[in-house]
Amino acid sequence: MGKLTMVTGGARSGKSGFAQRLAESSGGRVMYIATAVPFDEGMRDRIKKHREGRPAHWDTREMHRDFARLGLDAELELAGAVLVDCITVMVTNLMIESGLDFDCCPHEDIDRLEEEIRGQVDEMLGTLSGSGKDVIVVTNEVGMGLVPAYRMGNIFRDIAGRINQSIAAEADEVHFMVSGISMKIK
C-alpha cells in the first residue's frame, strides 16, 4: 500500500503547486485526477489555468465520482503517484448534482446526501490505496473562514469539514499551506 498525503489550506494558499511537486518527487509517472466540472466561464478559466500549470505528460482523468472504474484503468498501473485535486470541488459537484433545494430540504435529505458523498470519497480512497500507489489529495480548509450567510454554504462547510477530518485521520501525512509555505502537521 502506498502513502496517503493530504494537502490542505485556504484558497490560493499554494496547495495545488505543492501537491504537484510532491507528485513529481515520486519519480514515476503521475496520474492526475481533476474533479472540477466546467459549469461556467469562471470555472472554465480555472480549469484552463490548472491544465497549463501541470506537466503535459501527466495522465489526466477528469472525474468526481464512480472511482471504482479506475481499478480497471491500465494507466493507473503505470503511475507512480496519483494526485486528486480537489476534494472540496468534488463535494460541491456532488451537492449540486443531488438536485436538492438546500434552502428548504429536510435534514434527513442532507444526511442521506452526506452519506452518498462519503461513499464516493471512500470508493476513491479504497480504489486508489488498493492500487498500492502513493496518493496525494488536495482539499480546502473550510473551518477558518466566515460562517456562510446562506444554508447551502453552511451545509457545504459541514459536509466538507467532516470529509476532510476523515481523510486527515486516515492520511499518513497532512500538510497545511499558508501563503505558499507548507507546514507538515501530521
FENJO-V617617 format. One record per backbone hydrogen bond with DSSP energy under -0.5 kcal/mol. CO is the residue of the C=O (numbers start at 1). NH is the residue of the N-H. E is the energy in kcal/mol with one decimal. If there is no record, write none. Layout:
co = (CO;CO)
nh = (NH;NH)
e = (E;E)
//
This chain:
co = (3;3;4;4;5;6;7;8;9;10;13;14;15;16;17;18;19;20;21;23;24;29;29;30;30;31;31;32;32;33;33;34;37;40;41;42;43;44;45;46;47;48;49;50;51;55;58;59;61;61;66;67;68;69;70;72;73;73;74;75;76;78;80;81;82;82;83;83;84;85;86;87;88;89;90;91;92;93;94;96;100;101;101;106;106;107;108;109;110;111;112;113;114;115;116;117;118;119;120;121;122;123;124;125;126;127;128;128;129;134;135;136;137;138;138;139;140;150;151;152;153;154;155;156;157;158;159;160;161;162;163;164;165;166;167;173;174;174;175;175;176;177;178;181;183;183)
nh = (5;135;172;173;137;175;139;177;141;13;180;18;19;20;21;22;23;24;25;26;27;80;81;32;59;33;83;34;61;35;85;63;39;44;45;46;47;48;49;50;51;52;53;54;54;58;60;32;34;63;69;70;71;72;73;74;76;77;78;79;79;29;134;31;84;136;33;85;138;35;90;91;92;93;94;95;96;97;98;99;102;104;105;109;110;111;112;113;114;115;116;117;118;119;120;121;122;123;124;125;126;127;128;129;130;131;131;133;132;82;5;84;7;86;87;9;142;154;155;156;157;158;159;160;161;162;163;164;165;166;167;168;169;170;171;6;185;186;8;177;183;10;181;178;176;185)
e = (-0.6;-3.0;-2.5;-1.7;-2.8;-2.9;-2.3;-2.9;-2.4;-1.4;-2.6;-2.2;-2.7;-2.5;-2.0;-2.2;-2.5;-2.5;-1.8;-1.4;-1.5;-3.5;-1.7;-0.6;-2.1;-0.5;-2.8;-0.7;-3.0;-0.6;-2.6;-1.7;-2.3;-2.4;-2.1;-2.0;-2.7;-2.3;-2.3;-2.4;-2.7;-2.3;-1.4;-0.5;-1.1;-1.4;-0.7;-3.0;-2.7;-0.8;-1.0;-2.0;-1.7;-1.3;-1.9;-0.6;-1.1;-0.9;-0.9;-1.0;-0.6;-0.6;-1.3;-2.5;-0.5;-2.9;-3.5;-0.6;-2.5;-1.6;-1.9;-2.6;-2.1;-2.6;-2.4;-2.3;-2.6;-2.7;-1.0;-1.3;-1.1;-1.7;-2.1;-0.9;-1.4;-2.8;-2.2;-2.3;-2.7;-1.9;-2.0;-2.7;-2.9;-2.2;-2.0;-2.5;-3.0;-2.4;-2.3;-2.8;-2.7;-2.6;-2.7;-2.8;-1.9;-0.6;-0.7;-0.8;-1.3;-2.7;-3.0;-3.1;-3.0;-0.6;-2.9;-0.7;-0.6;-1.6;-2.6;-2.9;-2.5;-2.4;-2.7;-3.2;-2.3;-2.1;-2.5;-2.8;-2.1;-2.1;-2.3;-2.8;-2.1;-1.4;-1.9;-2.5;-2.6;-1.4;-3.0;-0.5;-2.3;-0.7;-2.3;-2.5;-3.0;-0.7)
//
